[in-house]
Each structure stands twice: as C-alpha cells, then as structure tokens.
Amino acid sequence: MRVTSLSVHNVGRHRDASWSLHPGMTVVRGPNEAGKSTIQHALELVLTRPATSASPDIGDVRTWDAAPEAAPSIGITFTWDDEDGAVHEGRLAKVFAGTRGTTRLELDGKPVSEAARVDEVFAELSGVPTEGFLRSTASVRQTDLAGLQRDETVLRDRLTATMSGADRSTARARRRLEAALADLGPRNGGPGRLGTAAEAVADAERRLANGEEGIARLERDREAHTLAKERRAAAEAALTERRAQLEKARQAERLQAERDDAQARLDRYSEAITLRDELAELEASHPSPMPLAQLRPSVERLRTVETRISTLEEMLAGEVHVDFDLPPERRWQPRSRMAIVLVAIGVLVAVAGTGLSLAGVLSLGVLPGIAGIVIVGSGGVLAAAGYRERNSDRVTRQMKDEEVARRLRGRSDMEEELRRARAEREEVLGELGLPGAPEAEERLAAETAHVARIDQARARLSGLVGDEHPDTLPSKRDLAAAEIERTTSALDALGPIAREPRARERLEVEVRDAEGVAERTRDDESAARARVGQNPVDAEDVAALAERLASWRADLAELRRRERILSRTLAELDAAERATMARATRFLERRMVGDVARLTGGRYHDVRMDDTALGLEVRSTERGDWVPVTALSRGTLDAVYLAARLGLVRLVTGDRRPPLILDDPLVSLDDTRAERALEVLRELTADFQVIYLTASSRYDAIADAVIELPGPEAVANS
C-alpha cells in the first residue's frame, strides 16, 4: 500500500494542511518545531487508531488554539495492488472525537458500509493490525528505534502466521484440536462417527503408522541436530585453543625481538664503555706537553725560518761580482759626424748651384736646390738616429751604476736578515724545548697520530651512543642486561612454543584449518536444524487419527490414549511454535546480514537473533566473538536496528506493503554510513513507500519528492 496524499485539520501546528506524497521516497524536511513529528503521529493515528479512541494523546494532538469542539481529523488517499497485480485506489478519513468519532473508508470509490469492519478491512490491506505493531515495524522514531519487542504478543502471532503460511496462532490450533476431539462423541442419541469408524480401522492404522514414522523421523533429525551442535561446539573449542596458542607464538616473537634489541644495546654500550676508557687513557698520554693546536703553528713557523736561513746562506755563499767596464760611446758618434758632413755638402751644393745660375756660368735651374735639400734631409735623418743612440747609451750607463750600488747595499741587508732568522729559530726551539728541527718534526708527527687516534675513538663512541653522556653508559648497559633477563624469563614462561622455530607460521595454518572445520560444523548444524524445521509431519492430524482409532477400539483405552496423545500433541505444538519462531528469526537474520554489512561498510557481516527475547548480536572481527548490539556505538546501533526494522517489515507484513515512516533514524550516522543507508532505503522503494522526516537537506538528492515545512515564526514579546 502506498499513501498518495495526506490532509490534516486541527492537528498540532497544522491547522489545515495537505500534502501529496510520492509512491517512492518522499522527504519531509523542516527545522525544529516545524511539525515533522506531528505528521508521523498523524499517519500512525489514521493507519491504526480507531476514531472512537479516548486515549489522552488524542487531546494532546489537537491544535493548541483550536476551539474545544474542534476535533482533529486526518485523511489519506492510497493505492494497493491485488493478487493479480491490478492497482486500486482508496480513501480513508477519520475524525477523532471520542465516542462521536467517525471513520469513512472508500475502496475504488465504494464505501465500506459496516463501520465495525472498516478498521479490520483496512488492517488487512495495510498489513498493520495495531499501532504498537506499526511502531515495532514500519514507523521508526529517533527515540524508539530499538523497540523491537513492543506489542510482543501480536508480533509473535504475526511471525507464526507468516512462517506457517496460514492466518492462525497456536491458540487457534489448540481450539481446533479440541473441536475435532468433541466431534468424535455421540450426536443426537446416535452412535456418531464411532459406528462407522470400524470400517476404516485398517486404513486408520496404516495412516497412523505413517504419522508415527514421521514423528520418529523428526526425533532422529533432532538427535542429529544435537550431535551436529556438539561437533560444532567441539570445533569452536579447538579453534579457541589454537588461537590461544597462536597468540602465545606471536608474543614469543615479540619477546624474542625485544631480547635481540636488548642484546644489541648491551653489546653497543659495553663497546662504548671500553672506548670511553681507552679514550681517557689516550687523553692522559699525549706525546707532546704542548697541544696540537699550538704545536703545529710553532713547527710550521720553525719550518719557515729554516727555509729562510737556508736560502740566505746559499745567497751569501759567494762574493758579489760587479762589472765596472762601460761600453764605448762610439755607436752614435759616426752617424752624427756623417750627418754633419751631409748637411754641409747639401748646403754647399745648393749654394753653389744657385750662385752659378745667378752668375750665368751654368743654367741648372732648380736642380741644384733640390739635390741640396735631399742631401740635407739625409743628413738630418742620420743626425736623429745618432741622437737616439746617444740617449740609449746614457740610460744604460745609469742603470749599470744603480745595479752596482744595489748589489753592494743588498749583501748587508741579507746578512742582517740571516742573523735575525737564526735568532728566531733559537727562540722557537726554546719554546718547544727541543734541540733541533728534526726533533720538532718527530714530536709533531707523534702528536698528530695521537690526536688522530683520539678523534677516531671519539667518532666510534659517537657512532655508538650519539650525544649520550659517558657517565650514563654503565647504567644503560645494566638496563639492557636486565631487559635481556626479563625477556628470557618471559620466553621460558611461555614454554616449548617459545623455542619452536616457525611456530607462528605453523599455528596460523592450523588456525585457518580449524576455522574451516568450525565453519563446516556450523553448516552441518544449520542443515540439521533445517531438516528438523522442514519435517512435514502434522502432529495434530496424527493425534486426531490416533485418538479416533483408540476410541474405536475401547472407551477406556481410547480415553487413556487420547490423554497421552493430547499431551504429546500440545508438546509438539509448543515445539512447533518454537521452531516457527526459530525459522522466523533465521529468516530475519538472513535478511539483515546484507543490509548490516552494507550499512557498516563490511565491519559487521554476521547477525544472530535470540528466538525468545528477540535480542540482536553481531559478530565482531576484532574480538572474534558475538557482541550484543547494545554494546556498540550509537551510530552502529542505529544502523543495525534500522536493518532489523527493514527485515522485520518484510517478514511480518507478508505480501502486504505498508508505508515506512522514518523520523530521521540516520541522524547519528556519519556521512559515509548515512550514504550507504540511503542507498538501502532507495532500493527499498521498489517494494515499500518511504516517508522520511528530517531537518537536514542531505537527503534531498535521492528523494523522489521533497516537502519543505516552514519553521515557527511566532516569538514571545519582551
């Protein structure tokens, strides 16, 4: 059944309102005090509560400022599918006015005339007999998500009817058995059916034998089930023992690693202590009383002085040679003299030629003048060359004079410098307390090697213990030795398994094998339990047949046998009821497993339900055992109970599909689990209509329709 519209009048803060609901998923969203819970309560009232109810909460649901005579009224339109898949439409309206309350139901436009049958017919259509049953299944509030046991009597009868395939309870079966027994007695003074039973004795005996054989087979199946349960318990005990041994092996590995680490620390600190003592000896046995930082500069200074002394001694080993011969000054004089002659000749030629031309002796024109100029120019060139050579000779002579003076002055300086160098050598040797440079070199080499050994020892010590203070090394060595002793004692306490190589690998294989054996024994137990539940024997028919046969044989024997058969039949009925509840809870477990695994992201993938108290447990991978859901976090608890509600609705409503009314049961879930839960709810809309009430907008994207309720606007005057 799917509700297509809801209208309310004088209900809570909704004085007069109506909403269209989608057949799939409708999200009703609004802030606090927007009337979401009022809508859920209105749907619960119209679906299950008689209009003549005098419950106090009817008065509480009335709009606060409504007139006293204004009764709350709620109406819905809905659709449902018949057995052939045809879709029908209906309308239900209720006015809650106490004894004057009215109910009107129309199915395909035809009213249901008998007022007493309205609630019964509608309960048959919706699959929801009472309000308590609705709240235990299809209507989920944030505060009562875990209320699976509400209206337990109705819930048990519905479970029984669902699993048996008939609309009856154990009480009806008992009444039917009593009616069958009464029907065996005489009627209207006649012999009744007892007179005609003689002809059917043979056939009755045969059928009775078959029935008793079925009961015997049931007993054998139960015995096989008991043996399977014992084997399963033994396998689980063996698995527990293997797991305990595996934990010991893992603990032994950890202790062995700790002992190896402590041994490494012991060796390291012992070596560090040896190095510390060696370093102390080296520090106390320097070959030089002077530190290397002072010794090295002094020796290097001595080397420099020795080198300077050797150089000066070599330079002063011979006499200074001074050459006083000067080169002749004849290189420039011939050119100067030749230049004078040429100038004179040129002048003479020019003057003579000019004179002869003027005297008229010879008419040479300008030729003598040109020749004279050329000769004079050549003489000028030779005069310039001679002048340059003269200057060059003068400079060379001056340089030689200066060189002679410098050599004579430098020898005195070198002798003075040699004297100071020798004095400096004696000073350095005096500081070193050594007779000569070779001894200083030997002492420097010895001190350098000694310091290198000290630096090497310090580096090794730093590599072993870092910046740890040397005085703390003995205590840390003792701590490491104590750790070795502790871990060795702990390993000895674990017994032989601590000394067995590769014990953990062996036990891991054994645990996996034991887990496989345990799983197979669980499957065997489930198969044996299924055979017990699927036994087709009808104890009621066998009891009736045996009673009739006994009554035909003799009144006394019949009465005694009937008493025995009836007692056994009642016991079988009780067993059948328990088996029915067991089948129902197993069905519910199978329905929940997938949803719980999806909602928790695979963290919990196995569920079991108590047949009597309907309590839920999940198997924890971390603990390796079953855990009551009440011990889980609020978000996980809500996720598991949501899966239980969904499975329960599918189970107890049979082929009926009431709408699911959810008052934000995902509010405590994180975003990831809420998204998974929404996917489950979305898939659920293929069979059920989902009406989801929430204050959050994170569900809008998956909804087929969204109804947004406005928040309250009235405020108190200050």
Secondary structure, 3 states (H helix, E strand, C coil): CEEEEEEEEEECCEEEEEEECCCCEEEEECCCCCCHHHHHHHHHHHHHCCCCCCCHHHHHHECCCCCCCCCCEEEEEEEEECCCCCEEEEEEEEECCHHHCEEEEEECCEECCCHHHHHHHHHHHHCCCCHHHHHHCCEECCCCCCCCCCCHHHHHHHHHHHHHCCCCCHHHHHHHHHHHHHCCCCECCECHHHCCCHHHHHHHHHHHHHHHHHHHHHHHHHHHHHHHHHHHHHHHHHHHHHHHHHHHHHHHHHHHHHHHHHHHHHHHHHHHHHHHHHHHHHHHCCCCCCCHHHHHHHHHHHHHHHHHHHHHHHHCCCCCCCCCCCCCCCCCHHHHHHHHHHHHHHHHHHHHHHHHHHHCCCCCCCHHHHHHHHHHHHHHHHHHHHHHHHHHHHHHHHHHHHHHHHHHHHHHHHHHHHHHHHHHHHHHHHHHCCCCHHHHHHHHHHHHHHHHHHHHHHHHHHHHHCCCCHHHHHHHHHHHHHHHHHHHHHHHHHHHHHCCCCHHHHHHHHHHHHHHHHHHHHHHHHHHHHHHHCCCCCHHHHHHHHHHHHHHHCHHHHHHHHHHHHHHHHHHHHHHHHHHHHHHHHHHHHHHHHHHHHHCCCCCCCEEECCCCCCEEEEECCCCEEEEHHHCCHHHHHHHHHHHHHHHHHHHCCCCCCCEEEECCCCCCCHHHHHHHHHHHHHHCCCCCEEEEECCCCCHHHCCEEEECCCCCCCCCC
